[in-house]
């Protein structure tokens, strides 16, 4: 806006003018309709640089704000911050999700002290709302400095492929969106702002409105595939057809996390066999945060366990891998939502305890017939137990594998695990879906009492 804009008619015309910020809101809300809040709020002779509104997303009420890069490059001013703060306050009062669409070069340098104070208040609002209402950030342009912290404080952050999400403006990063996906900052990268808003709509539709609302229910189609050899197979054969939305696909690549529906009801899906690799630090962080997110909104978590364990070598020991393992175990143990585990393959030592341990980390544990549940990797076990026999073998590798297979069959089978109380039932692949639907239904009334405390002290 020009410095000469002074009359109400001119202000009104400018407030109603077409802008990229308003266009993005039309992508988000049903029928492209929304009710704007404080459209005439000014910073000096300029509009505030952010459009705030409420409307419906797939018939669910939602608050949103969309930063306007055309006004002072979307700079965060005191007025700008007050408008966003109002959205968070209304969301807190009504228990309604918030979508923030970010496109700003950061704080207003003409009044940087006020802008930085405003960021502080907004970060406080976002943190206080965390776990109360669903918050989704869409980075549709530049999101720098304090704004990047604000966006990343949401439950889920979606970026467009040409967006920039950074703290260090001069960092030698060629592709900010790709980098955000690889380091787990972004849960998804979309081709453009329309696709990003559509993904936000889909995620909001799958999630409860707030921490006191039940998970949504939908009509559904039965899956047409049977198998659980890997994460993709499990999703195709167990969950409602075409219902899974994978999150963080480029971060922690040995694991899989997604929101899906099971019998029409939303569930969180964790699988540890997206690849044959062991779980890394990134996998532990990815799964831990996803489990805590689901738990905040009482979304049941279903975990498919098939992993040889955690990556362990000299480098991981130096980096403190045990912290990552403890973080993962803590996230499952602390969660009070419904937790179901299905062991579809390997489940050795700490990985079984963290992902499917009885008493804290899983309410019910199922296993398929080919599951191998052992305190040690069978290869390691025979090194201890069959050392003398191995010592005299002509082909050491072949003998070790032979003895390991025998150990797995005789000492670590699903039947032995069931006999020892490690699993509740053994199911065929074709029966996993029915078993899980029944388990979720029977566990619907789950109640957990915790010791009084301010909060737990999870490893980070």
Secondary structure, DSSP 4 states (H G I P E B T S, - for coil): --TT--SHHHHHHHHTS--HHHHHHHHHSGGG-EEEESTT-EETTEE-SEEEEEEEETTEEEEEEEE-TTTGGG-B-HHHHHHHHHHHHHHHHHT-EEEEEEEE--B-GGGHHHHHHHHHHHHHHHHHHTTTB-EEEEEEEEEETHHHHHHHTSSEEEEETT-EEES-TT---S-HHHHHHHTTS-SEEESSHHHHHHHHHHHHHHS-SBTTSPPPB-----------SSHHHHHHHHSPTT--EEE-TTSSTT-EEEEEEETTEEEEEEES-SSSSPB-HHHHHHHHHHHHHHHHTT-EEEEEEEE--B--SHHHHHHTHHHHHHHHHHHHHH--S-EEEEEEEEEEHHHHHHHH-BTTTBSEEEE-TT-EEESS-HHHHHHHHTHHHHHT-SSHHHHHHHHHHHHHHHHSBHHHHHHTTS-SEE--GGGHHHHHHHHHHHTTT--------S------
